[in-house]
Amino acid sequence: MQAIKKDLEYKRLQAVQMPFEEIETPGTYYSNWSGHLIRVPEDGLKAGRSPVIDILGKSAMIVTKLSDDPFMTLTKARIVAADLDLEVNF
């Protein structure tokens, strides 16, 4: 019972969704639009750093945060995405 409760808490904490332009913390993100993996390192969020990535469209690109670790392995990212019932395209 404790393991199930811990697993559900893990999923709840990991399944934070937000528009791409609202990403403020480093981590590994999943593009809900395409299923692609997006790695956002700490340097990618610092002012004055390049390349700055700006994604524009008629609607917001929603992403789901998979981990605080931007260098999470692909295997682990696939497992976490699958656990969240997200279609993997990476």
FENQUIDA-V906968 format. One record per run of one state. SS is the DSSP state (hx for helix, st for strand, lp for the rest). FROM is the first residue (numbers start at 0). TO is the last residue. If there is no record, write none. Layout:
# FENQUIDA-V906968
ss=[SS:SS]
from=[FROM:FROM]
to=[TO:TO]
This chain:
# FENQUIDA-V906968
ss=[lp:hx:lp:st:hx:lp:st:lp:st:lp:hx:lp:st:lp:hx:lp]
from=[0:1:14:15:19:22:26:31:36:40:41:45:61:67:73:83]
to=[0:13:14:18:21:25:30:35:39:40:44:60:66:72:82:89]
